[in-house]
Amino acid sequence: MARAKSNQGFEFAGQCVAPGQRQTLELDVAQLYTHTPLTIPVEVVNGRLQGPVLLLSAAIHGDELNGVEVVRQILAMVDPSKLKGTLVAVPVVNVFGFIQKSRYLPDRRDLNRCFPGSNKGSIAARLAHQFFSQVVVRCSHVIDLHTAAVHRTNLPQLRVNLDQPASRAMAEAFGAPVVINASTRDGSLRAVAQAEGIPVLTFEGGEALRFDNSAISLAVKGTIKVMRSLGMLPRRRQAEVPMVVAGSSSWVRAEQGGIVRSQVALGAKVKRGAVLAKISSPLGHSEFSLVAPKEGIVIGQNTLPVVNEGDALYHLAYFEKQQAKEALAQIDSLFDDALMDGVIQDVDEPGLA
């Protein structure tokens, strides 16, 4: 087996991070009306030996905080002297939204619909352009970390293009309880990166403006597994977890407005016709039972107890029979691990030897 070659310096933002070193750099994105410069913090961990360049990004939506904590934990674990390749970690992409605890930018645009952006467009377009042209295209692989939107929560899951072999291999290594072979949305980071031939995993787990320990723990472990599979970290023998792919998924919407009393939990298997929720008028004079259109697993749900007619309440994933059994086993294991841990624990010794 050929010996790995020594790495080269990683140049970014006018500076060079030497092999075996790490450095926090700043990507200039805008100047506020107070004349205060706004920058995106970028941590470059440049391994001593050559290897892939993995981008770990979070908070493209500024209120999605789980990924920020995932990035922090990964950075605390990775030792550049034991790393092959380069880890480019961006805990907060949408700095505008993060400051305001908002999903959006000041112009109310969704940054994840603005890629690849433009240096002459809106604030969102300019931020997207800077991040994509200066960071994303420098990387060979991407893991993009998300949560559900405000007043919703997601079971930990991956959105990925399984027709792309490199993306499929990353998803198989990650080990999420549910994988959705999802088409890309125009303007999303995943869409434009894939168009450039860069494989991308989009992780979803938990809810906006909250830490979800089970989702954070799974994302940390999954990222480390992907890094091992790419050869960036020493490989370790571990039990193989089958990748469970949903055949399809859909949202079940409220057929009348009112007060919601949920009857099922996130991660539950529901049969066709099972009552998902009871929706009542505020005075209780009328009540409607919202039922599952077919058998599936709850992978996302609305957490707000008041809804309008047409609001999306439950996201159901649909599986073949054996796939459903495997998904439920992994979901049970996920929640069992969360109860056992109580708090987030490191998945490896410091330095990831």
C-alpha positions as CSV (number, residue, x, y, z in Angstrom):
1,M,0.0,0.0,0.0
2,A,1.4,3.4,-1.0
3,R,2.2,5.8,1.8
4,A,0.0,8.9,2.1
5,K,1.7,12.0,0.8
6,S,2.4,15.0,2.9
7,N,-0.4,17.6,2.7
8,Q,0.0,21.1,1.3
9,G,-0.9,24.4,2.9
10,F,-4.5,25.4,2.6
11,E,-4.9,28.9,1.4
12,F,-8.0,30.8,2.4
13,A,-9.0,34.5,2.9
14,G,-5.4,35.6,2.0
15,Q,-3.8,33.3,4.6
16,C,-2.2,29.9,4.4
17,V,-2.9,27.2,7.0
18,A,0.1,24.9,7.2
19,P,-0.2,21.1,7.3
20,G,-0.8,19.8,10.8
21,Q,-2.2,23.2,11.9
22,R,-5.6,24.8,12.5
23,Q,-6.7,28.4,12.2
24,T,-9.8,30.4,12.6
25,L,-10.3,32.7,9.6
26,E,-12.9,35.3,8.6
27,L,-14.9,35.5,5.4
28,D,-16.0,39.0,4.7
29,V,-19.6,39.1,3.6
30,A,-21.1,42.6,4.2
31,Q,-21.0,45.8,6.1
32,L,-24.0,46.7,8.3
33,Y,-25.6,50.2,8.1
34,T,-23.7,50.9,11.4
35,H,-20.5,50.5,9.3
36,T,-19.8,47.4,11.3
37,P,-18.2,44.7,9.2
38,L,-20.0,41.3,9.1
39,T,-17.9,38.1,8.6
40,I,-18.5,34.4,8.6
41,P,-16.1,32.5,11.0
42,V,-14.4,29.6,9.2
43,E,-12.2,27.1,11.1
44,V,-9.7,25.3,8.8
45,V,-8.1,22.1,10.3
46,N,-5.4,21.2,7.8
47,G,-4.3,17.6,8.2
48,R,-0.6,16.6,8.1
49,L,-1.3,14.2,5.2
50,Q,-3.2,14.6,1.9
51,G,-6.8,13.6,1.7
52,P,-10.3,14.9,1.0
53,V,-11.5,18.4,1.9
54,L,-14.7,18.1,3.9
55,L,-17.0,21.0,4.5
56,L,-19.1,20.8,7.7
57,S,-21.6,23.7,7.6
58,A,-24.5,24.7,9.8
59,A,-27.0,27.5,10.4
60,I,-27.7,28.3,6.8
61,H,-31.0,29.0,8.4
62,G,-30.1,31.3,11.3
63,D,-32.4,29.7,13.9
64,E,-31.3,26.1,13.4
65,L,-28.9,25.7,16.3
66,N,-28.2,21.9,16.6
67,G,-25.7,22.0,13.8
68,V,-23.7,24.8,15.5
69,E,-23.2,22.5,18.5
70,V,-22.3,19.5,16.2
71,V,-19.6,21.6,14.6
72,R,-18.3,22.7,18.0
73,Q,-18.0,19.1,19.2
74,I,-16.3,17.9,16.0
75,L,-13.7,20.6,16.2
76,A,-13.0,19.7,19.8
77,M,-12.3,16.1,18.7
78,V,-10.2,16.4,15.6
79,D,-6.4,16.6,15.9
80,P,-4.8,18.0,12.7
81,S,-1.7,15.8,13.4
82,K,-3.9,12.7,12.9
83,L,-6.0,14.0,10.1
84,K,-5.7,13.1,6.4
85,G,-7.0,15.9,4.3
86,T,-8.7,19.1,5.5
87,L,-11.8,19.9,7.5
88,V,-13.4,23.2,6.7
89,A,-15.9,23.9,9.5
90,V,-18.5,26.7,9.3
91,P,-20.8,26.7,12.3
92,V,-22.8,29.7,11.3
93,V,-23.3,30.5,7.6
94,N,-26.3,32.8,7.9
95,V,-24.7,35.2,10.4
96,F,-27.5,37.8,9.9
97,G,-30.2,35.3,10.8
98,F,-28.2,33.9,13.7
99,I,-27.8,37.3,15.3
100,Q,-31.6,37.8,15.1
101,K,-32.5,34.2,15.9
102,S,-34.3,34.1,12.6
103,R,-34.5,31.6,9.8
104,Y,-34.2,34.4,7.2
105,L,-32.0,37.3,6.2
106,P,-32.9,40.9,6.7
107,D,-34.6,41.0,3.3
108,R,-36.8,38.0,4.4
109,R,-35.1,35.7,1.9
110,D,-34.3,32.1,2.6
111,L,-30.5,31.7,2.0
112,N,-31.0,28.1,1.0
113,R,-33.0,29.2,-2.0
114,C,-30.4,31.7,-3.2
115,F,-27.3,29.7,-4.2
116,P,-25.1,30.1,-6.2
117,G,-25.9,33.8,-5.6
118,S,-24.5,36.9,-7.2
119,N,-22.1,39.6,-6.1
120,K,-24.4,42.2,-7.5
121,G,-27.7,40.9,-6.1
122,S,-29.6,41.1,-2.8
123,I,-28.0,40.6,0.6
124,A,-29.0,36.9,0.4
125,A,-27.6,36.6,-3.1
126,R,-24.3,38.2,-2.1
127,L,-23.9,36.1,1.0
128,A,-24.6,33.0,-1.0
129,H,-22.1,34.0,-3.7
130,Q,-19.4,34.6,-1.2
131,F,-19.9,31.4,0.7
132,F,-20.3,29.3,-2.4
133,S,-17.4,30.8,-4.5
134,Q,-15.0,31.1,-1.6
135,V,-15.7,28.0,0.5
136,V,-18.0,25.4,-1.1
137,V,-16.1,25.0,-4.4
138,R,-12.9,24.5,-2.5
139,C,-14.2,21.3,-0.9
140,S,-14.5,17.7,-2.2
141,H,-17.4,16.7,0.1
142,V,-20.1,18.5,2.1
143,I,-22.2,17.7,5.2
144,D,-24.8,20.4,5.7
145,L,-26.6,20.4,9.1
146,H,-30.2,21.5,9.5
147,T,-33.2,21.2,11.9
148,A,-36.9,21.6,11.2
149,A,-38.4,25.1,10.9
150,V,-39.8,27.0,13.8
151,H,-42.8,25.2,15.5
152,R,-41.8,21.9,13.9
153,T,-39.5,19.0,14.9
154,N,-37.8,16.4,12.7
155,L,-36.7,12.9,13.5
156,P,-32.9,12.6,12.7
157,Q,-32.8,11.9,8.9
158,L,-30.7,12.4,5.8
159,R,-31.8,14.0,2.5
160,V,-29.5,12.8,-0.2
161,N,-29.3,12.0,-3.9
162,L,-28.7,8.3,-3.8
163,D,-28.2,8.2,-7.6
164,Q,-24.8,9.9,-7.0
165,P,-22.4,7.1,-5.9
166,A,-20.2,9.3,-3.7
167,S,-23.3,10.7,-1.9
168,R,-24.7,7.3,-1.4
169,A,-21.5,6.0,0.1
170,M,-21.5,8.9,2.6
171,A,-25.1,8.2,3.5
172,E,-24.3,4.5,4.1
173,A,-21.4,5.4,6.4
174,F,-23.4,8.1,8.3
175,G,-26.0,5.7,9.8
176,A,-29.1,7.8,10.2
177,P,-32.3,6.0,11.1
178,V,-34.1,7.3,8.0
179,V,-32.8,8.3,4.6
180,I,-34.9,10.1,2.0
181,N,-33.8,9.9,-1.6
182,A,-34.8,13.6,-2.1
183,S,-34.8,15.6,-5.2
184,T,-33.0,18.9,-4.9
185,R,-34.7,22.3,-4.7
186,D,-33.6,25.1,-7.0
187,G,-31.2,27.5,-5.2
188,S,-30.3,25.1,-2.4
189,L,-26.8,24.5,-1.4
190,R,-27.2,20.8,-2.2
191,A,-28.5,21.5,-5.7
192,V,-25.6,23.8,-6.8
193,A,-22.9,21.7,-5.1
194,Q,-24.1,18.6,-6.8
195,A,-24.1,20.4,-10.1
196,E,-20.4,21.0,-9.5
197,G,-19.9,17.3,-8.8
198,I,-19.5,17.8,-5.0
199,P,-21.4,15.0,-3.1
200,V,-23.6,16.4,-0.3
201,L,-25.4,15.0,2.7
202,T,-28.2,17.2,4.2
203,F,-28.8,16.2,7.8
204,E,-32.1,17.1,9.5
205,G,-32.8,16.6,13.2
206,G,-34.6,18.4,16.0
207,E,-36.3,21.8,15.9
208,A,-35.4,25.5,15.5
209,L,-34.0,27.5,18.5
210,R,-33.6,24.3,20.6
211,F,-30.8,21.8,21.3
212,D,-31.9,18.2,20.8
213,N,-29.3,16.0,22.4
214,S,-30.2,12.8,20.5
215,A,-30.1,14.6,17.2
216,I,-26.8,16.3,18.0
217,S,-25.2,13.0,19.3
218,L,-26.3,11.1,16.1
219,A,-25.0,13.9,13.8
220,V,-21.6,13.9,15.6
221,K,-21.2,10.2,15.4
222,G,-22.4,10.1,11.8
223,T,-19.9,12.8,10.8
224,I,-17.1,10.9,12.4
225,K,-18.2,7.8,10.6
226,V,-18.2,9.6,7.3
227,M,-14.7,11.0,8.0
228,R,-13.5,7.5,8.7
229,S,-15.1,6.1,5.5
230,L,-13.3,8.9,3.5
231,G,-10.0,7.9,5.0
232,M,-9.6,11.2,6.9
233,L,-9.5,9.5,10.2
234,P,-8.2,6.0,11.1
235,R,-10.8,3.3,10.2
236,R,-12.3,1.3,13.0
237,R,-14.3,-1.9,12.9
238,Q,-17.9,-1.2,13.7
239,A,-21.2,-3.0,13.4
240,E,-22.8,-2.3,10.0
241,V,-26.1,-0.5,10.1
242,P,-28.3,-1.0,7.1
243,M,-29.3,2.1,5.3
244,V,-33.1,2.5,5.5
245,V,-34.5,4.4,2.6
246,A,-38.0,5.7,2.5
247,G,-39.9,4.9,-0.7
248,S,-41.7,8.3,-0.4
249,S,-42.9,10.8,2.2
250,S,-45.7,13.3,2.5
251,W,-47.2,15.8,4.9
252,V,-50.7,15.3,6.4
253,R,-52.5,18.6,6.7
254,A,-55.2,19.8,9.0
255,E,-58.7,19.6,7.4
256,Q,-60.0,22.2,9.9
257,G,-58.5,24.7,12.2
258,G,-58.5,24.6,16.0
259,I,-56.8,23.2,19.1
260,V,-54.6,20.2,18.4
261,R,-54.2,17.2,20.7
262,S,-51.5,15.0,19.2
263,Q,-52.1,11.2,19.6
264,V,-48.7,10.0,18.2
265,A,-45.0,10.7,18.9
266,L,-42.1,11.5,16.6
267,G,-40.7,8.2,15.4
268,A,-43.9,6.2,15.9
269,K,-45.2,3.7,13.3
270,V,-48.8,4.4,12.4
271,K,-51.3,2.2,10.4
272,R,-53.6,3.5,7.7
273,G,-56.5,5.1,9.4
274,A,-54.8,5.6,12.7
275,V,-55.7,8.8,14.5
276,L,-52.8,11.2,14.4
277,A,-54.4,14.1,16.2
278,K,-57.7,15.4,17.4
279,I,-58.6,19.0,16.4
280,S,-61.2,20.8,18.4
281,S,-62.8,24.2,18.4
282,P,-61.7,26.4,21.3
283,L,-65.0,25.9,23.0
284,G,-65.0,22.1,22.3
285,H,-68.3,22.1,20.4
286,S,-66.8,20.2,17.5
287,E,-64.0,17.8,17.1
288,F,-62.2,16.3,14.1
289,S,-59.9,13.3,14.0
290,L,-56.9,13.6,11.6
291,V,-56.0,10.1,10.3
292,A,-53.0,8.6,8.5
293,P,-53.7,8.2,4.8
294,K,-51.5,5.0,4.8
295,E,-49.1,3.1,7.0
296,G,-45.9,5.0,7.7
297,I,-43.5,6.4,10.3
298,V,-43.7,9.9,11.7
299,I,-40.5,11.7,10.8
300,G,-41.6,15.3,11.4
301,Q,-44.4,17.1,13.1
302,N,-45.9,20.4,14.0
303,T,-45.3,21.4,17.7
304,L,-47.7,24.3,17.9
305,P,-51.0,23.3,19.5
306,V,-53.1,25.7,17.5
307,V,-53.5,25.3,13.7
308,N,-55.3,26.7,10.7
309,E,-57.0,24.7,8.1
310,G,-54.4,23.4,5.6
311,D,-51.5,23.6,8.0
312,A,-48.9,20.7,7.7
313,L,-49.1,18.7,10.9
314,Y,-47.3,15.3,10.4
315,H,-44.6,14.3,8.0
316,L,-44.9,10.6,7.3
317,A,-42.3,8.4,5.6
318,Y,-43.5,5.3,3.8
319,F,-41.4,2.1,3.6
320,E,-41.6,-1.5,2.4
321,K,-42.3,-3.9,5.2
322,Q,-38.7,-5.0,6.0
323,Q,-37.4,-1.5,5.6
324,A,-40.0,-0.3,8.1
325,K,-38.8,-2.9,10.7
326,E,-35.2,-1.8,10.3
327,A,-36.1,1.8,10.6
328,L,-38.1,1.2,13.8
329,A,-35.2,-0.8,15.3
330,Q,-32.8,2.1,14.6
331,I,-35.3,4.7,15.9
332,D,-35.7,2.7,19.1
333,S,-31.9,2.5,19.4
334,L,-31.6,6.2,18.9
335,F,-34.0,7.0,21.7
336,D,-32.5,4.4,24.0
337,D,-29.0,5.9,23.5
338,A,-30.4,9.3,24.4
339,L,-31.9,8.0,27.6
340,M,-28.7,6.1,28.5
341,D,-26.5,9.1,27.9
342,G,-28.6,11.7,29.5
343,V,-26.2,14.3,28.2
344,I,-24.0,14.5,25.1
345,Q,-20.8,12.4,25.4
346,D,-17.8,12.3,23.1
347,V,-17.9,9.3,20.7
348,D,-14.1,8.9,20.8
349,E,-11.1,9.8,22.8
350,P,-9.7,13.2,22.2
351,G,-7.7,13.3,19.0
352,L,-9.7,10.5,17.4
353,A,-6.7,8.2,17.2
